[in-house]
Amino acid sequence: MLLKIDSNGVQQWLNIYSAYNSGGNITKDIFVRTASDGGFVVAGSVYSAPTSSDFLLFKVDTSGSEIWSHTYGTTVVERVLSFVEADSNGYLLAGDKDYKYYALRTDAAGAQVWDYVSSDTGWFLDVAKSPDNSFVFHAGGNFPVVAKLSPTGTSLWNKTFACSTAFSGLAIDATTDGGSIVANTCGDIGSDYSVWIFKLDANGNVEW
């Protein structure tokens, strides 16, 4: 379901897209973004079974009518946990594939351009596009991880940061100098958690 309201909170339209919850499929992990060329783009995870899900991406116009839709996946669990508009009006979906770090790049019409899967266990929690059209990721796993991919999906670097016995990744954003700002909570299980924010340069080195 998508609901569009105006600046005063008055409903303009509401559309239900039942095709993504039919035939035993269940759609979860839903995110929506305003497209730079008009309309809205929705990403999510379509589960056909508890151990099998695919990435979902579809675009609607300014009235909520569907323009195109795509699913991407195999027979394992593939979950979307964040996505961002890339250059040339394409999209970068981030999450995990069979509990490995996973990213998938599309063109403006949603066709797959490339994908990236890591051999390490974990999941991309958030993604941001850098000024040079590369991508920075806040990743979860046993420890906080920040990773960077080139515009063509090549791994440029990944850095692990020390935390206490438990952490929760929150968000990442790219900065105008080519670096990134990262937010987490960090603490010991059973005790209070602290907000942990750090700034990285373009090579993943801590500036503060």
Protein Blocks (a to p, Z undefined) as FASTA:
>chain_A
ZZdddfkopafbdcddfklmgghiacehiacdddfkgpjdddddddfbfkbccddddddd
fkopafbdcddddfbdcddfbdcddehhiacddddeehiacdddddfkopafbdcddfbe
cddfbdcddfkopacdddddjbccdddddfkopafbdcdddddfbdcdfbdcddfkopac
dddddddehiacddddddddfkopafZZ
